[in-house]
């Protein structure tokens, strides 16, 4: 069977897979897991094994998926994660491999990551204040995260910091975030809060929108838009800073959607393929991976069919109205 690029019914080519390897996390962020009163963890036998995940990545790369992001939950919580990473890169040396982490468990692992061939990390950090970090995440890990960012930069790993923008929580820290991006050679991106999960309690006045962030940041420093060809493709609108080493940017999934350029598929830790963050439709790949009868070709056909039917998420959002959360599951159960 010939392999080829996957294209959906809207003409978008799909070349990016976000694979969540666990639903467990060591933080309890107020907009994610802490909002759930009855958080049930997946039993271990329902999670994809590393072998099954490697099989999935092999099929994805046959379909010309060239970029894979490992996420969670918190990926570094899973046992033997570094060995898994090593196996992926040994089998697929040309894969553009990315990681998203809260960086609480990175200490001592950064040289190994570099050695394995990881080029950079997306690190989530919503505040530069230790006490507030504890309030947002429920844990006192600020110093570990802040230290890990410095160590990554010292070892030449690219760092992107993701800040969930929360009005009344971290909007007062914008000048500090701007200073950080001026001082350090990293990309700092504000991500608009998305109401996710059936139990998330939110009101629209909690949204600190991308346009507000850019207006306020522009009053602190001068922002120079980064041309698309210089920023590598992605949903962030990036800006370099006058006299700054780093850059800041915004990702606005709600206020100005980027569905037209969306090139991604997501796999949940229990092997469900989701073609859009805003759609609860899932394709169950685990039974196929575990079936003695259904082989790689069957898996491939299901992924191709799912990819073809990838929806335009903003149409789904418009249809459901703003009072609901954007999808049933929270981010740590899907993979952020
Ligand atoms: N544990 C890893 C981490 O912290 O980066 C990976 C998983 S975490 C679910 C991925 C990202 O999703 C984090 O940056 C987190 O802040 C973000 N996130 C979770 N819930 C969100 C929400 N409701 N709106 C916007 N971002 C959210």
Boltz pocket constraint, residues with backbone or C-beta under 6 A from the ligand:
constraints:
  - pocket:
      binder: B
      contacts: [[A, 25], [A, 31], [A, 32], [A, 71], [A, 72], [A, 73], [A, 74], [A, 75], [A, 100], [A, 101], [A, 102], [A, 122], [A, 123], [A, 124], [A, 125], [A, 162], [A, 164], [A, 191], [A, 192], [A, 193], [A, 194], [A, 195], [A, 196], [A, 331], [A, 332], [A, 335], [A, 336]]
      max_distance: 6.0
